[in-house]
């Protein structure tokens, strides 16, 4: 998240030389409504220092900027907030092992150099640099449709079903605004990406958590219960899901489970917002079946991103959806960002066309990515298991997709405190509480509507919407995507040794 910097004029203190030119060493006196301004500029220079200070208070201290409801609800991502101390330590020269943010390693970026003038004709290059449709360049949409068609059964679709985005976050925020109203419920996994939670809450939507199994993903029974007992009358409820290499758990939902979930969404007329940035990061080499590929009703809106397979700095992705939605989305583009970055689009086109000419093409690039992520995952998993062999303080499932391990530690009831201790030991992780839909809720935010209301089939103890984690949360998330091999091993050693050396209270003896 880029730091907010002051406006070059508004954020800086005005030099006193500006007022010296008027014969004053301080700001001019405020003139109240209904009074006459001083006749002579020289009167300003005769004011006492005490008087000038009083005027400063009057001019500046009483002014408090008032933001809109949307502005008041904007909150920084908790991941960025909790990792800021680690980033500050890294900037100060500490050897921080970065296992927190899901940043791809620079060695995996396929763009090593770029001489676009030699790869693209000038007239074609100018298309990317000129204003164009909010949907993106026609050539970009054609290349993306050709690339993604084999994976999602898109062979019979046209570019009218695809629109460029400035990354998945952009696509998600516009989806929330296009498909829901303020006060609507949005159904999410009970652990999910906090960036989406921030988007929904800032826009006044209620986020309703749906239970997910820690090994198999979103629970179909819990989803049906939640949809059947939803608390508003919206005819088309929205389900947001990350089905592959789920963030934070790393779970990938099976085809069989997806079919059940899709059928439930058909039954309750729900729209599926499929956010799938980790789809291609299949360390077992088996790409999952997407919701889009089984969509027979035009109820799936799918977001694909270049961030994990190309480079996040391109800020480029696509949304695939029915043409009616694409038409609305491109208008939203044109009223905000105008269109996805043209330079990013022609960079992607040049790269995809270059792969077509090379041996193996895009498949070879994917194999390289998958092999590298597998290698990194195994280094970290081996190091954690090796260190934990005699302590048994960690419990986790090894993911087949994505870039995350979601680990339960047995020493702290709440991993927030443990994450802070790790930061002081120069290891950056994200506590699991950051991914709970209630994280950061206060009086200025739309909070969760909880509880099991409805037909009474489930009592409170058996409510299938109950979260798999109860506060306090003992889980924490780490990534194997960014750190060096050496840092992965060092971080695993630090994680286990810190837990193993925390003094434990003696076991209580029976009376």
Secondary structure, DSSP 8 states (H G I E B T S, - for coil): -------TTTTS---THHHHTTT-SS------TTS---S-THHHHTS-HHHHHHHHIIIIIT------HHHHH----HHHHHHHHHHHHHHTT---EE-SS----GGG-S-S---HHHHS-HHHHHHHHS---TT--HHHHHHHHHHHHHHHT-TT--GGGEEEESSHHHHHHHHHHHH--TT-EEEEESS--HHHHHHHHHTT-EEEEE-EETTTEE-HHHHHHHHHT-SS--SS-EEEE--SS-TTT-----HHHHHHHHHHHHHTT-EEEEE-TTTT-BTTS-----TGGG-SSS-EEEEEESIIIIIGGG--EEEE--HHHHHHHHHHHHTTTSSS-HHHHHHHHHHHHHHHHSSSHHHHHHHHHHHHHHHHHHHHHHHHHHHHTTT--EE----SBSSEEEEEESS-SSHHHHHHHHHHTTEE-EEGGGGSTTTT--TTS-----S--SS-SS-GGG-TTS-SS-SS--EEEEESSSS-HHHHHHHHHHHHHHHHTS---------
